Amino acid sequence: VAQAKELFRSGVALFEAGDVARALDYFRRSRALFPSTQNGVNAAICLDRLGRYDEALELYEEVMTLHRGDLSEQ
């Protein structure tokens, strides 16, 4: 979990710096270790920004299905 969190934080920093493609890689690596609402949604946002709309929609739907309880708490 700690490594997933570190990858997520690195992804956020890259995203904020405007490097969306590299941020996506970090969010996906974080997600591979520990899938969460945050790394899933952030990866989907990256896909959307990169114009990869079908993949973004698929990931949004996956997050909605797998993490429905987490989303209702926010």
mmCIF file of the N, C-alpha and C atoms, coordinates in Angstrom:
data_MODEL
# 
_entry.id   MODEL 
# 
loop_
_atom_site.group_PDB 
_atom_site.id 
_atom_site.type_symbol 
_atom_site.label_atom_id 
_atom_site.label_alt_id 
_atom_site.label_comp_id 
_atom_site.label_asym_id 
_atom_site.label_entity_id 
_atom_site.label_seq_id 
_atom_site.pdbx_PDB_ins_code 
_atom_site.Cartn_x 
_atom_site.Cartn_y 
_atom_site.Cartn_z 
_atom_site.occupancy 
_atom_site.B_iso_or_equiv 
_atom_site.pdbx_formal_charge 
_atom_site.auth_seq_id 
_atom_site.auth_comp_id 
_atom_site.auth_asym_id 
_atom_site.auth_atom_id 
_atom_site.pdbx_PDB_model_num 
ATOM 1   N N  . VAL A 1 1  ? 0.827   -1.190 0.000   1.00 0.00 ? 1  VAL A N  1 
ATOM 2   C CA . VAL A 1 1  ? 0.000   0.000  0.000   1.00 0.00 ? 1  VAL A CA 1 
ATOM 3   C C  . VAL A 1 1  ? 0.875   1.259  0.000   1.00 0.00 ? 1  VAL A C  1 
ATOM 4   N N  . ALA A 1 2  ? 1.962   1.216  0.757   1.00 0.00 ? 2  ALA A N  1 
ATOM 5   C CA . ALA A 1 2  ? 2.840   2.392  0.828   1.00 0.00 ? 2  ALA A CA 1 
ATOM 6   C C  . ALA A 1 2  ? 3.415   2.737  -0.539  1.00 0.00 ? 2  ALA A C  1 
ATOM 7   N N  . GLN A 1 3  ? 3.799   1.718  -1.296  1.00 0.00 ? 3  GLN A N  1 
ATOM 8   C CA . GLN A 1 3  ? 4.354   1.979  -2.623  1.00 0.00 ? 3  GLN A CA 1 
ATOM 9   C C  . GLN A 1 3  ? 3.273   2.536  -3.553  1.00 0.00 ? 3  GLN A C  1 
ATOM 10  N N  . ALA A 1 4  ? 2.058   2.036  -3.437  1.00 0.00 ? 4  ALA A N  1 
ATOM 11  C CA . ALA A 1 4  ? 0.947   2.548  -4.253  1.00 0.00 ? 4  ALA A CA 1 
ATOM 12  C C  . ALA A 1 4  ? 0.687   4.020  -3.940  1.00 0.00 ? 4  ALA A C  1 
ATOM 13  N N  . LYS A 1 5  ? 0.761   4.370  -2.672  1.00 0.00 ? 5  LYS A N  1 
ATOM 14  C CA . LYS A 1 5  ? 0.548   5.768  -2.281  1.00 0.00 ? 5  LYS A CA 1 
ATOM 15  C C  . LYS A 1 5  ? 1.651   6.665  -2.822  1.00 0.00 ? 5  LYS A C  1 
ATOM 16  N N  . GLU A 1 6  ? 2.889   6.184  -2.787  1.00 0.00 ? 6  GLU A N  1 
ATOM 17  C CA . GLU A 1 6  ? 4.010   6.968  -3.304  1.00 0.00 ? 6  GLU A CA 1 
ATOM 18  C C  . GLU A 1 6  ? 3.878   7.173  -4.817  1.00 0.00 ? 6  GLU A C  1 
ATOM 19  N N  . LEU A 1 7  ? 3.501   6.131  -5.528  1.00 0.00 ? 7  LEU A N  1 
ATOM 20  C CA . LEU A 1 7  ? 3.269   6.261  -6.969  1.00 0.00 ? 7  LEU A CA 1 
ATOM 21  C C  . LEU A 1 7  ? 2.135   7.248  -7.240  1.00 0.00 ? 7  LEU A C  1 
ATOM 22  N N  . PHE A 1 8  ? 1.093   7.188  -6.425  1.00 0.00 ? 8  PHE A N  1 
ATOM 23  C CA . PHE A 1 8  ? -0.034  8.114  -6.589  1.00 0.00 ? 8  PHE A CA 1 
ATOM 24  C C  . PHE A 1 8  ? 0.428   9.551  -6.392  1.00 0.00 ? 8  PHE A C  1 
ATOM 25  N N  . ARG A 1 9  ? 1.184   9.807  -5.333  1.00 0.00 ? 9  ARG A N  1 
ATOM 26  C CA . ARG A 1 9  ? 1.678   11.168 -5.072  1.00 0.00 ? 9  ARG A CA 1 
ATOM 27  C C  . ARG A 1 9  ? 2.556   11.669 -6.212  1.00 0.00 ? 9  ARG A C  1 
ATOM 28  N N  . SER A 1 10 ? 3.381   10.792 -6.753  1.00 0.00 ? 10 SER A N  1 
ATOM 29  C CA . SER A 1 10 ? 4.216   11.169 -7.896  1.00 0.00 ? 10 SER A CA 1 
ATOM 30  C C  . SER A 1 10 ? 3.346   11.489 -9.111  1.00 0.00 ? 10 SER A C  1 
ATOM 31  N N  . GLY A 1 11 ? 2.303   10.708 -9.305  1.00 0.00 ? 11 GLY A N  1 
ATOM 32  C CA . GLY A 1 11 ? 1.366   10.970 -10.400 1.00 0.00 ? 11 GLY A CA 1 
ATOM 33  C C  . GLY A 1 11 ? 0.690   12.315 -10.260 1.00 0.00 ? 11 GLY A C  1 
ATOM 34  N N  . VAL A 1 12 ? 0.299   12.656 -9.053  1.00 0.00 ? 12 VAL A N  1 
ATOM 35  C CA . VAL A 1 12 ? -0.340  13.958 -8.811  1.00 0.00 ? 12 VAL A CA 1 
ATOM 36  C C  . VAL A 1 12 ? 0.634   15.085 -9.136  1.00 0.00 ? 12 VAL A C  1 
ATOM 37  N N  . ALA A 1 13 ? 1.877   14.942 -8.697  1.00 0.00 ? 13 ALA A N  1 
ATOM 38  C CA . ALA A 1 13 ? 2.882   15.980 -8.967  1.00 0.00 ? 13 ALA A CA 1 
ATOM 39  C C  . ALA A 1 13 ? 3.100   16.143 -10.473 1.00 0.00 ? 13 ALA A C  1 
ATOM 40  N N  . LEU A 1 14 ? 3.189   15.045 -11.193 1.00 0.00 ? 14 LEU A N  1 
ATOM 41  C CA . LEU A 1 14 ? 3.363   15.112 -12.644 1.00 0.00 ? 14 LEU A CA 1 
ATOM 42  C C  . LEU A 1 14 ? 2.149   15.738 -13.315 1.00 0.00 ? 14 LEU A C  1 
ATOM 43  N N  . PHE A 1 15 ? 0.959   15.368 -12.862 1.00 0.00 ? 15 PHE A N  1 
ATOM 44  C CA . PHE A 1 15 ? -0.271  15.926 -13.426 1.00 0.00 ? 15 PHE A CA 1 
ATOM 45  C C  . PHE A 1 15 ? -0.306  17.436 -13.224 1.00 0.00 ? 15 PHE A C  1 
ATOM 46  N N  . GLU A 1 16 ? 0.018   17.865 -12.012 1.00 0.00 ? 16 GLU A N  1 
ATOM 47  C CA . GLU A 1 16 ? 0.013   19.302 -11.712 1.00 0.00 ? 16 GLU A CA 1 
ATOM 48  C C  . GLU A 1 16 ? 1.064   20.057 -12.514 1.00 0.00 ? 16 GLU A C  1 
ATOM 49  N N  . ALA A 1 17 ? 2.138   19.355 -12.888 1.00 0.00 ? 17 ALA A N  1 
ATOM 50  C CA . ALA A 1 17 ? 3.197   19.968 -13.699 1.00 0.00 ? 17 ALA A CA 1 
ATOM 51  C C  . ALA A 1 17 ? 2.846   19.948 -15.188 1.00 0.00 ? 17 ALA A C  1 
ATOM 52  N N  . GLY A 1 18 ? 1.721   19.329 -15.530 1.00 0.00 ? 18 GLY A N  1 
ATOM 53  C CA . GLY A 1 18 ? 1.272   19.297 -16.915 1.00 0.00 ? 18 GLY A CA 1 
ATOM 54  C C  . GLY A 1 18 ? 1.732   18.094 -17.717 1.00 0.00 ? 18 GLY A C  1 
ATOM 55  N N  . ASP A 1 19 ? 2.389   17.134 -17.073 1.00 0.00 ? 19 ASP A N  1 
ATOM 56  C CA . ASP A 1 19 ? 2.863   15.932 -17.757 1.00 0.00 ? 19 ASP A CA 1 
ATOM 57  C C  . ASP A 1 19 ? 1.827   14.818 -17.586 1.00 0.00 ? 19 ASP A C  1 
ATOM 58  N N  . VAL A 1 20 ? 0.748   14.939 -18.334 1.00 0.00 ? 20 VAL A N  1 
ATOM 59  C CA . VAL A 1 20 ? -0.403  14.055 -18.165 1.00 0.00 ? 20 VAL A CA 1 
ATOM 60  C C  . VAL A 1 20 ? -0.068  12.614 -18.553 1.00 0.00 ? 20 VAL A C  1 
ATOM 61  N N  . ALA A 1 21 ? 0.712   12.423 -19.602 1.00 0.00 ? 21 ALA A N  1 
ATOM 62  C CA . ALA A 1 21 ? 1.043   11.071 -20.050 1.00 0.00 ? 21 ALA A CA 1 
ATOM 63  C C  . ALA A 1 21 ? 1.845   10.316 -18.985 1.00 0.00 ? 21 ALA A C  1 
ATOM 64  N N  . ARG A 1 22 ? 2.834   10.965 -18.406 1.00 0.00 ? 22 ARG A N  1 
ATOM 65  C CA . ARG A 1 22 ? 3.616   10.306 -17.354 1.00 0.00 ? 22 ARG A CA 1 
ATOM 66  C C  . ARG A 1 22 ? 2.790   10.124 -16.088 1.00 0.00 ? 22 ARG A C  1 
ATOM 67  N N  . ALA A 1 23 ? 1.922   11.087 -15.783 1.00 0.00 ? 23 ALA A N  1 
ATOM 68  C CA . ALA A 1 23 ? 1.045   10.955 -14.620 1.00 0.00 ? 23 ALA A CA 1 
ATOM 69  C C  . ALA A 1 23 ? 0.167   9.718  -14.774 1.00 0.00 ? 23 ALA A C  1 
ATOM 70  N N  . LEU A 1 24 ? -0.365  9.507  -15.968 1.00 0.00 ? 24 LEU A N  1 
ATOM 71  C CA . LEU A 1 24 ? -1.193  8.329  -16.224 1.00 0.00 ? 24 LEU A CA 1 
ATOM 72  C C  . LEU A 1 24 ? -0.429  7.054  -15.899 1.00 0.00 ? 24 LEU A C  1 
ATOM 73  N N  . ASP A 1 25 ? 0.830   6.986  -16.314 1.00 0.00 ? 25 ASP A N  1 
ATOM 74  C CA . ASP A 1 25 ? 1.644   5.807  -16.025 1.00 0.00 ? 25 ASP A CA 1 
ATOM 75  C C  . ASP A 1 25 ? 1.746   5.573  -14.519 1.00 0.00 ? 25 ASP A C  1 
ATOM 76  N N  . TYR A 1 26 ? 1.976   6.618  -13.760 1.00 0.00 ? 26 TYR A N  1 
ATOM 77  C CA . TYR A 1 26 ? 2.103   6.473  -12.304 1.00 0.00 ? 26 TYR A CA 1 
ATOM 78  C C  . TYR A 1 26 ? 0.767   6.068  -11.673 1.00 0.00 ? 26 TYR A C  1 
ATOM 79  N N  . PHE A 1 27 ? -0.336  6.646  -12.132 1.00 0.00 ? 27 PHE A N  1 
ATOM 80  C CA . PHE A 1 27 ? -1.641  6.264  -11.589 1.00 0.00 ? 27 PHE A CA 1 
ATOM 81  C C  . PHE A 1 27 ? -1.953  4.804  -11.911 1.00 0.00 ? 27 PHE A C  1 
ATOM 82  N N  . ARG A 1 28 ? -1.604  4.360  -13.107 1.00 0.00 ? 28 ARG A N  1 
ATOM 83  C CA . ARG A 1 28 ? -1.846  2.965  -13.475 1.00 0.00 ? 28 ARG A CA 1 
ATOM 84  C C  . ARG A 1 28 ? -0.983  2.027  -12.637 1.00 0.00 ? 28 ARG A C  1 
ATOM 85  N N  . ARG A 1 29 ? 0.256   2.389  -12.416 1.00 0.00 ? 29 ARG A N  1 
ATOM 86  C CA . ARG A 1 29 ? 1.132   1.551  -11.588 1.00 0.00 ? 29 ARG A CA 1 
ATOM 87  C C  . ARG A 1 29 ? 0.623   1.504  -10.148 1.00 0.00 ? 29 ARG A C  1 
ATOM 88  N N  . SER A 1 30 ? 0.144   2.627  -9.639  1.00 0.00 ? 30 SER A N  1 
ATOM 89  C CA . SER A 1 30 ? -0.447  2.673  -8.303  1.00 0.00 ? 30 SER A CA 1 
ATOM 90  C C  . SER A 1 30 ? -1.668  1.765  -8.247  1.00 0.00 ? 30 SER A C  1 
ATOM 91  N N  . ARG A 1 31 ? -2.480  1.861  -9.270  1.00 0.00 ? 31 ARG A N  1 
ATOM 92  C CA . ARG A 1 31 ? -3.702  1.064  -9.343  1.00 0.00 ? 31 ARG A CA 1 
ATOM 93  C C  . ARG A 1 31 ? -3.407  -0.434 -9.418  1.00 0.00 ? 31 ARG A C  1 
ATOM 94  N N  . ALA A 1 32 ? -2.327  -0.800 -10.091 1.00 0.00 ? 32 ALA A N  1 
ATOM 95  C CA . ALA A 1 32 ? -1.961  -2.215 -10.203 1.00 0.00 ? 32 ALA A CA 1 
ATOM 96  C C  . ALA A 1 32 ? -1.594  -2.799 -8.838  1.00 0.00 ? 32 ALA A C  1 
ATOM 97  N N  . LEU A 1 33 ? -1.015  -1.972 -7.979  1.00 0.00 ? 33 LEU A N  1 
ATOM 98  C CA . LEU A 1 33 ? -0.632  -2.428 -6.644  1.00 0.00 ? 33 LEU A CA 1 
ATOM 99  C C  . LEU A 1 33 ? -1.800  -2.418 -5.669  1.00 0.00 ? 33 LEU A C  1 
ATOM 100 N N  . PHE A 1 34 ? -2.618  -1.358 -5.757  1.00 0.00 ? 34 PHE A N  1 
ATOM 101 C CA . PHE A 1 34 ? -3.732  -1.214 -4.822  1.00 0.00 ? 34 PHE A CA 1 
ATOM 102 C C  . PHE A 1 34 ? -4.814  -0.349 -5.472  1.00 0.00 ? 34 PHE A C  1 
ATOM 103 N N  . PRO A 1 35 ? -5.798  -0.983 -6.142  1.00 0.00 ? 35 PRO A N  1 
ATOM 104 C CA . PRO A 1 35 ? -6.850  -0.206 -6.797  1.00 0.00 ? 35 PRO A CA 1 
ATOM 105 C C  . PRO A 1 35 ? -7.653  0.622  -5.788  1.00 0.00 ? 35 PRO A C  1 
ATOM 106 N N  . SER A 1 36 ? -7.830  1.891  -6.111  1.00 0.00 ? 36 SER A N  1 
ATOM 107 C CA . SER A 1 36 ? -8.627  2.761  -5.246  1.00 0.00 ? 36 SER A CA 1 
ATOM 108 C C  . SER A 1 36 ? -9.450  3.711  -6.113  1.00 0.00 ? 36 SER A C  1 
ATOM 109 N N  . THR A 1 37 ? -10.386 4.372  -5.483  1.00 0.00 ? 37 THR A N  1 
ATOM 110 C CA . THR A 1 37 ? -11.189 5.361  -6.186  1.00 0.00 ? 37 THR A CA 1 
ATOM 111 C C  . THR A 1 37 ? -10.298 6.464  -6.736  1.00 0.00 ? 37 THR A C  1 
ATOM 112 N N  . GLN A 1 38 ? -9.392  6.953  -5.927  1.00 0.00 ? 38 GLN A N  1 
ATOM 113 C CA . GLN A 1 38 ? -8.569  8.093  -6.329  1.00 0.00 ? 38 GLN A CA 1 
ATOM 114 C C  . GLN A 1 38 ? -7.664  7.783  -7.508  1.00 0.00 ? 38 GLN A C  1 
ATOM 115 N N  . ASN A 1 39 ? -6.925  6.669  -7.447  1.00 0.00 ? 39 ASN A N  1 
ATOM 116 C CA . ASN A 1 39 ? -6.027  6.405  -8.568  1.00 0.00 ? 39 ASN A CA 1 
ATOM 117 C C  . ASN A 1 39 ? -6.805  6.018  -9.823  1.00 0.00 ? 39 ASN A C  1 
ATOM 118 N N  . GLY A 1 40 ? -7.974  5.438  -9.667  1.00 0.00 ? 40 GLY A N  1 
ATOM 119 C CA . GLY A 1 40 ? -8.811  5.115  -10.824 1.00 0.00 ? 40 GLY A CA 1 
ATOM 120 C C  . GLY A 1 40 ? -9.366  6.354  -11.494 1.00 0.00 ? 40 GLY A C  1 
ATOM 121 N N  . VAL A 1 41 ? -9.919  7.249  -10.699 1.00 0.00 ? 41 VAL A N  1 
ATOM 122 C CA . VAL A 1 41 ? -10.486 8.482  -11.253 1.00 0.00 ? 41 VAL A CA 1 
ATOM 123 C C  . VAL A 1 41 ? -9.384  9.346  -11.865 1.00 0.00 ? 41 VAL A C  1 
ATOM 124 N N  . ASN A 1 42 ? -8.250  9.449  -11.192 1.00 0.00 ? 42 ASN A N  1 
ATOM 125 C CA . ASN A 1 42 ? -7.170  10.266 -11.737 1.00 0.00 ? 42 ASN A CA 1 
ATOM 126 C C  . ASN A 1 42 ? -6.652  9.690  -13.048 1.00 0.00 ? 42 ASN A C  1 
ATOM 127 N N  . ALA A 1 43 ? -6.546  8.378  -13.139 1.00 0.00 ? 43 ALA A N  1 
ATOM 128 C CA . ALA A 1 43 ? -6.136  7.754  -14.398 1.00 0.00 ? 43 ALA A CA 1 
ATOM 129 C C  . ALA A 1 43 ? -7.157  8.050  -15.494 1.00 0.00 ? 43 ALA A C  1 
ATOM 130 N N  . ALA A 1 44 ? -8.440  7.983  -15.159 1.00 0.00 ? 44 ALA A N  1 
ATOM 131 C CA . ALA A 1 44 ? -9.490  8.278  -16.135 1.00 0.00 ? 44 ALA A CA 1 
ATOM 132 C C  . ALA A 1 44 ? -9.419  9.737  -16.584 1.00 0.00 ? 44 ALA A C  1 
ATOM 133 N N  . ILE A 1 45 ? -9.155  10.644 -15.670 1.00 0.00 ? 45 ILE A N  1 
ATOM 134 C CA . ILE A 1 45 ? -9.018  12.059 -16.033 1.00 0.00 ? 45 ILE A CA 1 
ATOM 135 C C  . ILE A 1 45 ? -7.849  12.233 -17.004 1.00 0.00 ? 45 ILE A C  1 
ATOM 136 N N  . CYS A 1 46 ? -6.742  11.558 -16.729 1.00 0.00 ? 46 CYS A N  1 
ATOM 137 C CA . CYS A 1 46 ? -5.589  11.622 -17.642 1.00 0.00 ? 46 CYS A CA 1 
ATOM 138 C C  . CYS A 1 46 ? -5.964  11.119 -19.029 1.00 0.00 ? 46 CYS A C  1 
ATOM 139 N N  . LEU A 1 47 ? -6.642  9.981  -19.080 1.00 0.00 ? 47 LEU A N  1 
ATOM 140 C CA . LEU A 1 47 ? -7.060  9.435  -20.369 1.00 0.00 ? 47 LEU A CA 1 
ATOM 141 C C  . LEU A 1 47 ? -7.944  10.422 -21.110 1.00 0.00 ? 47 LEU A C  1 
ATOM 142 N N  . ASP A 1 48 ? -8.852  11.053 -20.389 1.00 0.00 ? 48 ASP A N  1 
ATOM 143 C CA . ASP A 1 48 ? -9.736  12.056 -20.986 1.00 0.00 ? 48 ASP A CA 1 
ATOM 144 C C  . ASP A 1 48 ? -8.924  13.217 -21.551 1.00 0.00 ? 48 ASP A C  1 
ATOM 145 N N  . ARG A 1 49 ? -7.978  13.722 -20.776 1.00 0.00 ? 49 ARG A N  1 
ATOM 146 C CA . ARG A 1 49 ? -7.139  14.853 -21.216 1.00 0.00 ? 49 ARG A CA 1 
ATOM 147 C C  . ARG A 1 49 ? -6.292  14.487 -22.428 1.00 0.00 ? 49 ARG A C  1 
ATOM 148 N N  . LEU A 1 50 ? -5.940  13.203 -22.544 1.00 0.00 ? 50 LEU A N  1 
ATOM 149 C CA . LEU A 1 50 ? -5.143  12.740 -23.678 1.00 0.00 ? 50 LEU A CA 1 
ATOM 150 C C  . LEU A 1 50 ? -5.995  12.406 -24.902 1.00 0.00 ? 50 LEU A C  1 
ATOM 151 N N  . GLY A 1 51 ? -7.303  12.620 -24.775 1.00 0.00 ? 51 GLY A N  1 
ATOM 152 C CA . GLY A 1 51 ? -8.212  12.361 -25.889 1.00 0.00 ? 51 GLY A CA 1 
ATOM 153 C C  . GLY A 1 51 ? -8.548  10.892 -26.072 1.00 0.00 ? 51 GLY A C  1 
ATOM 154 N N  . ARG A 1 52 ? -8.281  10.089 -25.090 1.00 0.00 ? 52 ARG A N  1 
ATOM 155 C CA . ARG A 1 52 ? -8.560  8.651  -25.148 1.00 0.00 ? 52 ARG A CA 1 
ATOM 156 C C  . ARG A 1 52 ? -9.891  8.387  -24.439 1.00 0.00 ? 52 ARG A C  1 
ATOM 157 N N  . TYR A 1 53 ? -10.947 8.891  -25.059 1.00 0.00 ? 53 TYR A N  1 
ATOM 158 C CA . TYR A 1 53 ? -12.258 8.976  -24.421 1.00 0.00 ? 53 TYR A CA 1 
ATOM 159 C C  . TYR A 1 53 ? -12.878 7.619  -24.116 1.00 0.00 ? 53 TYR A C  1 
ATOM 160 N N  . ASP A 1 54 ? -12.742 6.663  -25.033 1.00 0.00 ? 54 ASP A N  1 
ATOM 161 C CA . ASP A 1 54 ? -13.322 5.340  -24.785 1.00 0.00 ? 54 ASP A CA 1 
ATOM 162 C C  . ASP A 1 54 ? -12.693 4.680  -23.567 1.00 0.00 ? 54 ASP A C  1 
ATOM 163 N N  . GLU A 1 55 ? -11.372 4.781  -23.468 1.00 0.00 ? 55 GLU A N  1 
ATOM 164 C CA . GLU A 1 55 ? -10.670 4.193  -22.315 1.00 0.00 ? 55 GLU A CA 1 
ATOM 165 C C  . GLU A 1 55 ? -11.055 4.922  -21.027 1.00 0.00 ? 55 GLU A C  1 
ATOM 166 N N  . ALA A 1 56 ? -11.187 6.239  -21.117 1.00 0.00 ? 56 ALA A N  1 
ATOM 167 C CA . ALA A 1 56 ? -11.570 7.027  -19.937 1.00 0.00 ? 56 ALA A CA 1 
ATOM 168 C C  . ALA A 1 56 ? -12.955 6.608  -19.450 1.00 0.00 ? 56 ALA A C  1 
ATOM 169 N N  . LEU A 1 57 ? -13.893 6.513  -20.378 1.00 0.00 ? 57 LEU A N  1 
ATOM 170 C CA . LEU A 1 57 ? -15.258 6.122  -20.007 1.00 0.00 ? 57 LEU A CA 1 
ATOM 171 C C  . LEU A 1 57 ? -15.276 4.731  -19.385 1.00 0.00 ? 57 LEU A C  1 
ATOM 172 N N  . GLU A 1 58 ? -14.519 3.811  -19.969 1.00 0.00 ? 58 GLU A N  1 
ATOM 173 C CA . GLU A 1 58 ? -14.462 2.450  -19.431 1.00 0.00 ? 58 GLU A CA 1 
ATOM 174 C C  . GLU A 1 58 ? -13.924 2.449  -18.003 1.00 0.00 ? 58 GLU A C  1 
ATOM 175 N N  . LEU A 1 59 ? -12.901 3.247  -17.752 1.00 0.00 ? 59 LEU A N  1 
ATOM 176 C CA . LEU A 1 59 ? -12.319 3.296  -16.412 1.00 0.00 ? 59 LEU A CA 1 
ATOM 177 C C  . LEU A 1 59 ? -13.260 3.981  -15.427 1.00 0.00 ? 59 LEU A C  1 
ATOM 178 N N  . TYR A 1 60 ? -13.930 5.066  -15.844 1.00 0.00 ? 60 TYR A N  1 
ATOM 179 C CA . TYR A 1 60 ? -14.925 5.705  -14.974 1.00 0.00 ? 60 TYR A CA 1 
ATOM 180 C C  . TYR A 1 60 ? -15.995 4.690  -14.573 1.00 0.00 ? 60 TYR A C  1 
ATOM 181 N N  . GLU A 1 61 ? -16.468 3.911  -15.552 1.00 0.00 ? 61 GLU A N  1 
ATOM 182 C CA . GLU A 1 61 ? -17.501 2.913  -15.263 1.00 0.00 ? 61 GLU A CA 1 
ATOM 183 C C  . GLU A 1 61 ? -16.979 1.839  -14.304 1.00 0.00 ? 61 GLU A C  1 
ATOM 184 N N  . GLU A 1 62 ? -15.735 1.431  -14.497 1.00 0.00 ? 62 GLU A N  1 
ATOM 185 C CA . GLU A 1 62 ? -15.144 0.439  -13.603 1.00 0.00 ? 62 GLU A CA 1 
ATOM 186 C C  . GLU A 1 62 ? -15.053 0.972  -12.175 1.00 0.00 ? 62 GLU A C  1 
ATOM 187 N N  . VAL A 1 63 ? -14.624 2.205  -12.037 1.00 0.00 ? 63 VAL A N  1 
ATOM 188 C CA . VAL A 1 63 ? -14.522 2.819  -10.706 1.00 0.00 ? 63 VAL A CA 1 
ATOM 189 C C  . VAL A 1 63 ? -15.906 2.899  -10.066 1.00 0.00 ? 63 VAL A C  1 
ATOM 190 N N  . MET A 1 64 ? -16.896 3.290  -10.850 1.00 0.00 ? 64 MET A N  1 
ATOM 191 C CA . MET A 1 64 ? -18.262 3.384  -10.314 1.00 0.00 ? 64 MET A CA 1 
ATOM 192 C C  . MET A 1 64 ? -18.761 2.024  -9.833  1.00 0.00 ? 64 MET A C  1 
ATOM 193 N N  . THR A 1 65 ? -18.395 0.977  -10.534 1.00 0.00 ? 65 THR A N  1 
ATOM 194 C CA . THR A 1 65 ? -18.844 -0.368 -10.174 1.00 0.00 ? 65 THR A CA 1 
ATOM 195 C C  . THR A 1 65 ? -18.087 -0.909 -8.965  1.00 0.00 ? 65 THR A C  1 
ATOM 196 N N  . LEU A 1 66 ? -16.764 -0.807 -8.994  1.00 0.00 ? 66 LEU A N  1 
ATOM 197 C CA . LEU A 1 66 ? -15.951 -1.416 -7.948  1.00 0.00 ? 66 LEU A CA 1 
ATOM 198 C C  . LEU A 1 66 ? -15.892 -0.607 -6.650  1.00 0.00 ? 66 LEU A C  1 
ATOM 199 N N  . HIS A 1 67 ? -16.023 0.687  -6.762  1.00 0.00 ? 67 HIS A N  1 
ATOM 200 C CA . HIS A 1 67 ? -15.825 1.546  -5.591  1.00 0.00 ? 67 HIS A CA 1 
ATOM 201 C C  . HIS A 1 67 ? -17.065 2.396  -5.276  1.00 0.00 ? 67 HIS A C  1 
ATOM 202 N N  . ARG A 1 68 ? -18.218 1.865  -5.578  1.00 0.00 ? 68 ARG A N  1 
ATOM 203 C CA . ARG A 1 68 ? -19.471 2.604  -5.367  1.00 0.00 ? 68 ARG A CA 1 
ATOM 204 C C  . ARG A 1 68 ? -19.595 3.124  -3.929  1.00 0.00 ? 68 ARG A C  1 
ATOM 205 N N  . GLY A 1 69 ? -19.255 2.293  -2.952  1.00 0.00 ? 69 GLY A N  1 
ATOM 206 C CA . GLY A 1 69 ? -19.339 2.702  -1.542  1.00 0.00 ? 69 GLY A CA 1 
ATOM 207 C C  . GLY A 1 69 ? -18.420 3.860  -1.205  1.00 0.00 ? 69 GLY A C  1 
ATOM 208 N N  . ASP A 1 70 ? -17.213 3.856  -1.779  1.00 0.00 ? 70 ASP A N  1 
ATOM 209 C CA . ASP A 1 70 ? -16.274 4.950  -1.532  1.00 0.00 ? 70 ASP A CA 1 
ATOM 210 C C  . ASP A 1 70 ? -16.795 6.259  -2.106  1.00 0.00 ? 70 ASP A C  1 
ATOM 211 N N  . LEU A 1 71 ? -17.440 6.181  -3.252  1.00 0.00 ? 71 LEU A N  1 
ATOM 212 C CA . LEU A 1 71 ? -17.918 7.387  -3.918  1.00 0.00 ? 71 LEU A CA 1 
ATOM 213 C C  . LEU A 1 71 ? -19.060 8.036  -3.147  1.00 0.00 ? 71 LEU A C  1 
ATOM 214 N N  . SER A 1 72 ? -19.912 7.234  -2.535  1.00 0.00 ? 72 SER A N  1 
ATOM 215 C CA . SER A 1 72 ? -21.053 7.801  -1.811  1.00 0.00 ? 72 SER A CA 1 
ATOM 216 C C  . SER A 1 72 ? -20.626 8.487  -0.517  1.00 0.00 ? 72 SER A C  1 
ATOM 217 N N  . GLU A 1 73 ? -19.430 8.149  -0.018  1.00 0.00 ? 73 GLU A N  1 
ATOM 218 C CA . GLU A 1 73 ? -18.943 8.758  1.218   1.00 0.00 ? 73 GLU A CA 1 
ATOM 219 C C  . GLU A 1 73 ? -18.322 10.128 0.991   1.00 0.00 ? 73 GLU A C  1 
ATOM 220 N N  . GLN A 1 74 ? -17.989 10.453 -0.252  1.00 0.00 ? 74 GLN A N  1 
ATOM 221 C CA . GLN A 1 74 ? -17.288 11.710 -0.537  1.00 0.00 ? 74 GLN A CA 1 
ATOM 222 C C  . GLN A 1 74 ? -18.228 12.846 -0.737  1.00 0.00 ? 74 GLN A C  1 
# 
